Every structure is written in C-alpha cells, then in structure tokens.
Amino acid sequence: MKSMFMQMVVQHMRNRRYAKRSIQLYSGWIISYIRFHNTKHPADMGDKEVELFLSHLVNKKNVAPATQASALNALAFLYRDVLEKPLSLSLDFVTSRRQAKLPVVLTQDEVVALFAQLPAHLKLPISLLYGSGLRLMEAVRLRVKDIDFDYNAIRIWDGKGGKHRVVTLAAELKPGLTRQISVVETYLIADLDNPSYQGVYLPHRLRVKYQNAPKELGWHYLFPSSRLSIDPESKKVRRHHIDESSIQKAIRNTANACGLKKKVTPHTLRHSFATHLLQSGADIRTVQTQLGHSDVKTTQIYTHVLQQGAQGVVSPLSRVLK
C-alpha cells in the first residue's frame, strides 16, 4: 500500500484489534471514496462529500442496503476515529431500496448429487457448511479445539457480529474429522522442527493470555494450508488456513458438472441446512440459534422457500386438477 495516509488508517485499525476482513473491507471503501472525489484528501471533505458518495452507490451502482450501510460504517469510522471529525447524525443521501433476494436452496436430492462429485480433499469442510450451517469463513477458521466430539457440537467463536455460538455436528463426520486432526498434527510436528516457525496466528488478546498456545495442537487451524507463509502483520512464519476461494471454486465447478441449474455457492449450503431443518420439524427458534441470527425475522425468510409453497399456501389449481 503506497499511500502514507492509508497505511496510517490500516495501522489505526490494527491497533484497535479490528479483524483482518474488517480492515480489508473498510480500506476498500475509504479508497473508493477518495477516488470518487478525484483523490481529494478526506480531511478536506466532510458530510456533503460523504452524502454524494453514498447516493452515487445507489444511483449508479444499485447496491443493496447492506452494502451501502457497510460503506457508511467505514466512512463513519474514518471521520470519527481517525480524523476526529465525526460525521453528522443527520446525513441526507439516497438510501437503497433494493429488495433482498430470496435464498437459493437445494433439494436433498441435489445435495446428494453435489456431494457425490466433490473433490475428496475439500469434501470435509464443505460438508460442515451443509451439515452444521456454517458460513464459509467460519468453516475455514475452525481450530482443532473447536470440535467437541463428546457432545456432537462445534463451537464458533467471533462469528458475524463478533458472536459466539454452538452448532450441531453430524456424527457421520466424526471419523473424517479425527483423520483431519491427525493431518494437522503431522504438519505441526514438521513445523516445530523448523526454527523459523512462530506458531499459528492468534488474536492479540489470546496471544497475550495464552503465550504457549501458538504452538499447541488445539489452537491450530483444522484445515491448514499446505504451505507456510509470512504473516503480513507480524512478518512471522506461520501456517494459515486454506484459501476460501478453493472451496468456492470447488462448489461452483461441481454444481456445473452435476448439471444443476441453480447458482450454487457456499452460502447456498447454509441456506439449504436451514430450510431442511425446518422441513424436518425443527422449530424456527432452534434454527435461529444454529445460524446465529440476532433476530428471528432474519430466519423467517426460510419459511418462504419450503416445498409447501409460499407461506405454505396450496394453489387452488391443485384442488381443481385432483
């Protein structure tokens, strides 16, 4: 990153222990904002320029409400915490009215067809997306210690919104997970013989509290990368988790190979998990807890895609043609 200003912004976020993804997201929005105003320095701009940028995102880019809110959060952080010139609470900009899309859900037969052709080396993490309703990054960031074999559970730490939760673990995945932990242990034994190896990445508060944890098996990623890499923040040699793009590509390519007409992504499997749970008789509050939704209204969208039809309504045509 060449800009001294953006280096300072990134360092400010690191000092405040922002997640790496949040740093990338906020940095992207701030850079877009600066470029939109022809590289004018943010300190020389304010409410008016922010309003123009946010309106542009809707008028020209047709972004979703959540996307526009993300941009606003990034700029609010910039002006409040970095430049110490907080934005007005009464900003006047065009707000997005784009309707949220209904989730794409696979049938159980389509899930079976998909899993029959998945690449063997990625089948286990992808199974967790559907079997436990995990988000993509929740799956790739799993640590060995997060798997609770005794209670058939997986512990998710710092999920979306910084929330923790416990989700179900399909008993059928236990043998595969046991083998995967053995793979992690093999990597660790080799890494510990490498004098350059500094252990797995841990958030700062854990790094300070558990000083030996970076080299303990339980804290290592369940799905580690096949290669060591340099931590961009600390410049230390570590073993990161697998690249999430490999899972995205595997699901997309396998869905195409299966001839599925639906657009299938990792999140499609999470949607399918929720819908199939409801179909099997689980109450909506249970599904809400499993998914980690703060509001049950977010979970209720899955009731719209059940096989019974919208809101469970039977078409009058079905009665006429009986």
Helices and strands as residue ranges (DSSP letters): H 4-15, H 20-36, G 42-44, H 47-59, H 65-77, I 78-82, H 108-116, G 120-122, H 123-131, H 136-140, G 144-146, E 147-148, E 153-156, G 160-162, E 165-168, G 171-173, H 174-192, H 204-209, G 213-215, G 217-219, E 229-230, E 237-238, H 244-257, H 266-279, H 284-291, H 296-299, G 300-305, G 310-312, H 316-320
